[in-house]
Amino acid sequence: MKLARTSKTPGRTQLINYFLINDEFYIVDLPGYGFAKVPKEMKKQWGQTMERYIASKRKKLVFVLLDIRRVPSDEDIEMLEWLEYNEMDYKIIFTKIDKLSNNERAKQLKAIKTRLVFEKEDVFFHSSLTNKGRDEILTFMEEKLNN
């Protein structure tokens, strides 16, 4: 099932997109950062847009999507620190896990942990190609909604 259009080009999401699910809650897609090939001024505007959204009084859970093939960038670390500073409930989803073997994944997680401290319960692993990890994420979201 496709909820939204996707692109292989980073930086395509340039607005806040709201998806109403079962007339109960929204999934909100915020503009990305990092690998988007857009002018710095546009990235600055995205930051202001995200800041306004995060500062809103709505109850939120933020999922930060990080490509497991890359060690988190300074921008990734800043985003996570900003979420913590604002006392936001968030989880990390490591994406593209289908692109690495189990051996490569273990090696890459070791490299990631040189920049980022996390516990197993703080992260999810997902592949949009195989849907691996999808059920765990959906179960977590359902539990959060029922609390």
Secondary structure, DSSP 8 states (H G I E B T S, - for coil): --SS---SSTT---S-EEEEETTTEEEEE----SS--S-HHHHHHHHHHHHHHHHSSS---EEEEEETTS---HHHHHHHHHHHHTT--EEEEEE-GGGS-HHHHHHHHHHHTTT----GGGEEE--TTT-TTHHHHHHHHHHHHT-
